[in-house]
Amino acid sequence: MPSLRLQRVRELLKRQIGEVIRRELPIDQAGIITVNDVEVSPDLHSATVFVGVVGTEEQRKRGLTLLQNERKKIQGMVGRAIVLKYTPQLRFVMDESVSRGNRVLEILDEIERSSSTHEGSSEDH
């Protein structure tokens, strides 16, 4: 389990990166970008930022590309807002956990519907 300090740094980075993205990246081009989680290396030299993009598939791709292209600018703004010995080098990754979770819920609903349909037809006979 990460240290309390590391957890606080993760939350601080998550909040600040989200704020910078909200202010700096145009929604019409990139969709709505959310910062779902941040994993920080123990030495605080690097951080993986898991993002989600609400929008079309094209906006999702463009949003991730825009984040990668603007990485140094975002990193600099975060570094000025949060005082740390090192500003972690950011790496943006598309977080598919929400869409995977939604797919699992859809499958569970399908199973539930099919089982209730089978129960109803077996009672008729």
N, C-alpha and C positions, 0 to 999 in steps of 0.2 A: 504494500500500500504506500502511495507517495506521501512524503512528509507534508505537514500542515503548511509549511512555507510554499512548497511546490504547488499544492492545491490552491492557495491564495493567489499565486502568480498566474496559474492557469485561468482562474476566474477573472482576474484583472485583465489579462490579455484578451480573453474571450469578449469581455464587455467593450474594451477599447477598440479592438479590431472591428467588431460589429458597428461601433459608432463611426469609425473612419470610413468603412465601406458604405454605410448609409449616407454619409455626407458627400463622399467623393465620386461614387459610381452612379451613372445615370440609370434609372429604373427602366426606361424605355428600351435601352440597348441590352442590359444584362438581366432583366427580370428583377425579382425581389431576392436578394442574397441574404441568407441567414447564416450565422456562425453557430453551428451545432455543438462543437467541442474543440478543445485545443489540447494537444499532447505536447508537453515540454520535456526536453531531455534533462537529465539530472544536473548537468552543468549549465543549463539555461542558454546554451549556444544555439540551439535550434528548436523550432516549434512546428508541429504539423497542425494545420488549421482545417478542420472538417467543415465544409460549407454545403448548404442546400440552396437550390435556386428554384423559386416558384415562377413558373412561366413555361413557354413552349420549349420543345427540345432544342431548337435553334438558340433560344435565349440561354438555356442551360450551358450549351457549348460556348457561346460567346461570353457568358458570365465568367466561366472558369478561365478562359483565355485572357479576358480582361484583368482578372485577379492576378494571373501569372505575369502579365505584362506590367502591371502596376505594383508588383510586389515590393520593389525597393522604395517607392514613394510611400506606400502603406506602412512599411517597416520603419521608415524615417519618422512618419507622423506618430506612430505608436511609441517609438523611442523617445520622442520629445514629450509625450504625454505621461509616460510611465518611467520613473527613475529606477533603473536597474544598472548593475555593474556592466552587464552585456545586454544589448537588445538582441533577442533571438532572431536567427535567420528564419524567415517564414517560408513554409511550403504549403500551398493550397491543394486540397484533395476534395473531390466531390464525395459527399456523404450519402451513400445509398441506403442507409439504415431505415429512413422514414418510408421510402418507397417499398423496401423489402418487408417492413412491418405491415404496411397497407396490403401488400400482396398476400401475406400470411392470413390477415383478417378476412380477406376475400375468400381464400380457400376454406377457412373455417366456416364462413357463412354458407358456402356451396355445400360443404359436407353436412351442415345442420339442415339445410333445405332438403337435400336428397334423402337424409335419414328420416325426416318428418314425412316426406312424400311416400317412402317405402312403408313406414308404420301405418299411414292412412290407408294405403292400398291393401295391406295385409289384414286390416280390420274389416274390410269390406267382404272378404272371402270367408 
